[in-house]
Amino acid sequence: MPAGALVDTGAILAMLDPHDSWHVPCKTVFRQMRMPLVTSEAVLTEVFHLTGANRAAMEAAWKFLRSGTIVVGAIEDSEMPQLRSLMLQYWDRPMDFADATLVHLANRGSLSTILTVDQADFATYRLTGKRRFQVLPVDRP
């Protein structure tokens, strides 16, 4: 099944936490998106690092991950130079490794929509051909 879009760390965390200011905007857009959404192992590392001290939050993250709404896009060792190039290209932001994996997966999978709370960075990043991401949610807290 082809993926509909990408999902970033902050959006996953916001959807899992009803007290997060981004919860409602992210959840609203999420319900309207074509599933599954693509993420990376780097994003999941961040999610589980940030939920790890809270067992209930960690379990909620696992349940969400295993629900079938998210697939993990694998990045091969041979693709690491492309991630490095992206991080160097956006050194002034700076682009972190997780964001580089998402931009790479977007280019590789011809995806241009991302669900993220990291609005400014993904509005800056460019896809192949200088195309812009469609950054969701449009409504912000």
C-alpha positions as a printed Julia matrix, in Angstrom:
141×3 Matrix{Float64}:
  0.0    0.0    0.0
  1.57   3.34  -0.97
  2.1    5.85   1.78
  0.18   9.1    1.9
  2.63  11.37   3.7
  5.38  11.61   6.29
  5.03  12.08  10.04
  7.59  13.67  12.36
  8.4   13.22  16.05
  6.52  16.23  17.41
  3.3   15.35  15.6
  3.37  11.79  16.94
  3.98  13.05  20.47
  1.24  15.68  20.11
 -1.32  13.12  18.97
 -0.48  10.92  21.96
 -0.73  13.72  24.53
 -4.13  15.42  24.91
 -2.44  18.19  26.95
 -0.05  19.11  24.11
 -1.0   22.42  22.46
 -0.63  20.75  19.03
 -2.88  17.77  19.95
 -6.11  18.98  18.36
 -4.61  20.4   15.13
 -2.49  17.27  14.57
 -5.27  14.82  15.44
 -7.76  16.65  13.2
 -5.45  16.54  10.17
 -4.33  12.98  10.93
 -7.92  11.7   10.71
 -8.21  13.17   7.2
 -4.95  11.79   5.82
 -4.47   8.71   3.67
 -2.75   5.97   5.65
 -0.18   4.74   6.23
  2.14   7.6    7.06
  5.89   7.09   6.69
  8.43   7.81   9.37
 12.0    6.77  10.05
 13.85   4.83  12.72
 15.48   8.11  13.75
 12.05   9.65  14.42
 11.02   6.61  16.44
 14.24   6.86  18.43
 13.27  10.42  19.35
  9.69   9.4   20.18
 10.77   6.58  22.48
 13.51   8.68  24.06
 11.0   11.4   24.88
  8.34   8.98  26.19
 10.73   6.52  27.84
 10.49   7.85  31.37
  6.69   7.43  31.35
  5.54   3.84  30.94
  1.99   4.78  29.88
  3.3    7.21  27.25
  5.76   4.61  25.97
  3.0    2.01  25.72
  0.76   4.51  23.91
  3.56   5.14  21.42
  3.93   1.4   20.82
  0.18   0.99  20.35
  0.12   3.87  17.86
  3.11   2.49  15.97
  1.62  -1.01  15.74
 -1.85   0.25  14.71
 -0.92   0.12  11.03
 -1.17   3.87  10.53
  2.61   4.29  10.41
  5.24   2.43   8.41
  8.96   2.76   8.94
 10.92   3.7    5.85
 14.23   1.88   5.97
 17.39   3.8    5.19
 20.24   1.72   3.84
 23.89   2.27   4.69
 24.51   3.22   1.06
 22.11   6.17   1.49
 24.06   7.75   4.37
 26.03  10.11   2.07
 22.72  11.65   0.93
 21.74  12.29   4.56
 25.12  13.92   5.21
 24.66  16.12   2.13
 21.25  17.26   3.36
 22.6   18.06   6.84
 25.45  20.06   5.3
 23.08  21.85   2.92
 20.92  22.99   5.84
 23.76  23.55   8.32
 22.46  27.04   9.1
 19.14  25.67  10.49
 20.74  23.21  11.6
 19.03  20.09  10.19
 19.09  17.17  12.61
 19.51  13.54  11.58
 15.82  12.68  11.98
 14.78  15.57   9.72
 17.38  14.49   7.16
 15.91  10.99   7.12
 12.43  12.38   6.49
 13.55  14.67   3.67
 15.45  11.76   2.14
 12.44   9.43   2.42
 10.25  12.14   0.88
 12.55  12.43  -2.12
 12.91   8.68  -2.48
  9.18   8.0   -2.18
  7.92  11.08  -4.06
  6.14  12.32  -0.94
  5.65  16.02  -0.38
  3.24  16.19   2.57
  4.42  16.07   6.17
  2.56  16.12   9.47
  4.85  18.01  11.85
  4.95  20.64  14.56
  8.4   21.59  13.23
  6.72  23.97  10.81
  9.53  26.47  10.19
 12.16  23.87   9.33
 10.0   21.87   6.94
  8.8   25.07   5.3
 12.5   25.8    4.6
 13.61  22.35   3.42
 13.28  21.69  -0.31
 12.6   18.49  -2.18
 14.19  17.49  -5.46
 13.43  20.13  -8.06
 13.2   22.82  -5.34
  9.63  21.76  -4.53
  8.26  22.75  -1.14
  6.73  20.46   1.44
  3.04  20.74   2.14
  3.37  21.25   5.89
  0.43  20.14   8.03
 -1.41  21.04  10.13
 -2.2   24.4    8.59
 -4.11  25.43  11.73
 -1.68  26.11  14.55
 -2.31  26.32  18.28
